[in-house]
Amino acid sequence: AVLVIAGDFDLNEAKSLVRKHFSDIPRGPAVPALRSMTVPAVIGKEQREVVQDPNAPAPLVYVGFRVPAARGVNGSAVSVLGEALAGNRATPFFKDLIRERQVGVAVSAFNFGLIDGADLLVFSLRGKANSNADSLEAALIGEINKAADLLTADGLEQAKASARFNFVNGLQTTGGFGGRADALAEGFTYYRDPNHVNTVLSDIDKVTLPMLKSMIKERFSPQNRVTLVYVPAKKAATAGDR
């Protein structure tokens, strides 16, 4: 267990309260070692699934790739890459797919931030009502296939600025997800380093354009791609509909 105390408090009083409420809890048994989380750099084969969803108002496509885990050397580059390609309205995916070609209504990117083994970087494209799911999927994959050529130095700097802002903005709160207490707890829980919070910005600063293009070349391949397509399906008729 990790306990973090954050805010305006008296240190001696806080230590006294910690001893009062926690000192009588006996130490538990030694934590067993985790099994190895090592996985191949790429999945090994393309995987695709189509979901007929009666609750979907429009088709929606997710395309994901296995990428380095957050604790890896290139961990910080993963979220920066997603932000640079599809993180906001100024990114190349939005400009091409939404503003110019108008093949969908929303495009985005996210990763899970998994610590060990591997992470997953996912791009999504939501279509218009009654749009063709196959065309939507082809458009998103086509955009991903030219991702390396779409990256620019200016786009990278914008993505890094956004990542820095999001992190620092979270630290403006004492509690809650992303707040100071959470960031300190996360640093020790995941990295065994309570000072990890003070290394995040420098790790973001180290991300370079060649680093991102190299990741695209290594990871954005059909053999490392998982696609999930949601297609609106007609709801089954009920007795009340007859």
N, C-alpha and C positions, 0 to 999 in steps of 0.2 A: 504494500500500500504506500502511496505517496501523498503526503499532506503538504499543501501550500497555503501559507497565510499571506495575504496581500492587502494593502491599504494603509491607512494611518493608524498605527498601533504602537503600544509600548512594548519594546522587545522583552524586557524581563517579565512583564505581566503575561505576554503571549507564551513564553516558555513555561511559566507556572501553570497556565491553563492547559497546555499540551501535556505536561506531566500529570496533571489532575485527571484528564479525560482519557489518556492513552497509555500511561506508564504501567498499568496493571494488566494490560493485554500481553499474554506471553508470546514470545517469538515462535513462529510456526516452523514446520519442518523445512529443510532445504528445498528450494524450488528445483524440480528436475530440469535438466537441460532440454531445450527445444530440439526437435528433429531438424535436420537441415532443410532450409527453405530454398535451396538452389534449384533453379529451373533453367532450361535452355533459353538462349537469348530470344529465339523466335518460337512460335507455337508449333510450327512444322507443317501445317496444312491449313488451307482456307476452310472456315466454318461459316455457315449461313443458315438462318432460320427465319421463316415467315410466320407471323402471328395474325390470325384472323380475329380481329378485336371488335366486337359489337359496340363497344363504348368509345371507340376512336372516331373523332369527328373528321379527321383527315389523316392521310398516310404520314408516317414518321419513320425515319431511317436512322439507325445508329451504326457507326463503323468504328471498331476499336482495334488497337494494336498493343501488343505486349511491349513495354518500355522499361527502362531501368527503375529499380525501386528507389524510394526517397532517400534511403541511407546510402545509396551508391554514389559513385563519383559524379555521375551526371544527373543525380536526383533533382536538383534545382532546375535543370534545363527542361524537364518534362512539362511542368506547368507553364513556364515561359513560352515554350513552343506552342502549346494550345492557345495561350493568350495572343501570341503574335499572329496566328493564322485565323482564329475565329472567336476571339474574346470580346469583341465589341463592334460597333458599326463602322469603325475606321479600318478594320482588318480586310485582307484580300478576299477571304471567303464570303464575307458579307457583301462587299462591293460587287463581286462577280455574280454570286448566286441569287442574292436578294434584290439589290438595287438595279443592276444592269440587266441580267437575264430574267429575273423575276420568276425563277423556277420554284421558289418556296417563300415562306413567310418568316422563317426564323432559322438561324444557324448558330451553333455554339460548340464549345469544346470544354471538356473537363477531364480530370484524372482523380483517382481515388486517394493518392498519397500513401499507398501501401509501403510499409517500411522495409520489409525483407522479401527476398525472392524476386519479385517483379511487380510492377505497377501496370495499370491499363489506362491508355490515353484514348478518349472516345470523342468522336465528332458526331453531331446530330444535325439533321435537316428536316424541318417540318414543312409539309406541302400545303397547298391550298386545298380546300374542300373539293372533292371530285377529281383531284389531280391523280396522275398515273404513278403508282408506287415504283414501278420498274424504272421509269424515267427519272424519278427523284433519286433513286439509288445510284443510277448511272451518273447523274450530275454530280453527286457528292463524291463518288469514287474518282471521277475524272478530275475534280478539283484537288483531291488529295494527291493524285498521281503527279501533279505539277507543283506540289507544295514547295519544293526546294527552290524553284524558280520564282516563286511569289514572295519569298522572304527578302526583306531589305534591311539595311542598317538602321534606317529611321524607324521601321516597324519594330525591330528588335528593341530599340531604346524605349519606344512607347510601351511595349509589353513589359519591359523590366521596370519602368516607372510605375505602371499599374500594379505589378506584383509587390513592389516596395510599399506603395501607398496602402494596399489592402492589408498588408501585414502590420504596418505601423498604426493604421487606423484602428485595427482590432485591439491594439495595446492601449488605446485611450480609455478602455473600460477596465475595471478591476476584475470583475467576474465574467461568467458566461463563456461560450465557445469563442476562442480567439482572443480572449482578454488576457491580462497579465498573469493571473493565477493559472489559467489554462495553459498558457505558453510555457510557464515554468514547469508545470507538472508534465507536460508533453516532452519537454527537453530531457527530464530525468527518466521518465518512463521508457521512452523510445531510444534515447541516446546515452543514458546514464551520465548526462552532463547538464546540470542546472544552468550552465552558462550558454547552452545552445541557442537560447533566444537572442544572444548577442552576436551570433554567427550567421543568422539567416540573411541579412542584407548583403553581407560580403559574398555569400554564396550566389546570390542573385546577380551581383555585379560581375562575377566571374564567367557568366554565360556569354558565349560568343556566337557569331553567325556561323563560322565553320563547325562549331560544336553541334548546332541545330541541324545543319545540312547533313552532317555525318549521321546523326540519329535518324533523319528521314531516310537516307539511303539504306541504312542497316535495318530499319524496323518497318517502314511503310511498304511492305511487299505483300502480295496475295497469300504467301505461305505464313504470314503473321497476322492475318486479317480475320476478324470476327464481325459478321454483319447481322443485324437484327432489324427486320422490317415489320412494322405494324401496318396492317391494312384494314380499313373500315369494313366490317362485315354486317350484313343485314341481320337485325335482331329477329329471333324466332317469334312467330306469331303466337299470341296467347289467347285464351278464351275470350277475354274482354275485347280483343281486336276484331273478333268475327262478327 
